[in-house]
Structures are given as structure tokens and as C-alpha cells.
Amino acid sequence: MAIQENISTLTGFTDTAKIGIIIELTTKEIENYTKRIYDALTMDSVLTEMVIFKVQRLGNESTKSLTYNDTTQSFLTDYPAYIIRQLDELKKRVRLL
């Protein structure tokens, strides 16, 4: 799968089994959010970005802020604005008549 190769290349994370599971879960997440069936042509780029975001925060899921020896680290707990914006553009709009 090309998405797995892209993610492995961009992140350096080579566990293809974990990447495959994250891709599958994220695909369902995209479908639930957008209320559309997954379309590789229009949704692959946002899927890749979402999976990269998830891979980069593996092991840090609930960490908001960490301070150790005057070094502070903060981790995002939700998707960045650019991913949310892309998802909103794909969202199925309901028209009221």
C-alpha cells in the first residue's frame, strides 16, 4: 500500500502492522466525520496527514505538558487546525428545503 510506504518514509516508523491498523481506524474516523464513504482520490492526503499525526504521538496520547529539569514539552491532544479544515471541506453538507 502506497500510504504505508509514505508514512514509513516520512516518520521513520517501520512497524507496518501498527501503521496498517492506524490507517484502518483513521479511515473509519474520516468516514464518520465526513458522513461519506471513503474515496481514495479525495481523502488520501488527509488520511496520510492524520496517520502521521497519530504515529508521531504514539506513547504520548494523554500528555498535555511535561516538565523535567526546566525543559517543557507539550503535546497536542486533538488534530491541528489544518487537518480539521481539510476534514470540514470534505464533510457532506445537509441541505434543508
Summary of the structure (lengths in Angstrom):
residues: 97
radius of gyration: 15.6
end to end distance: 42.1
largest distance: 60.3
contacts: 216
relative contact order: 0.16
helix: 58%
strand: 8%
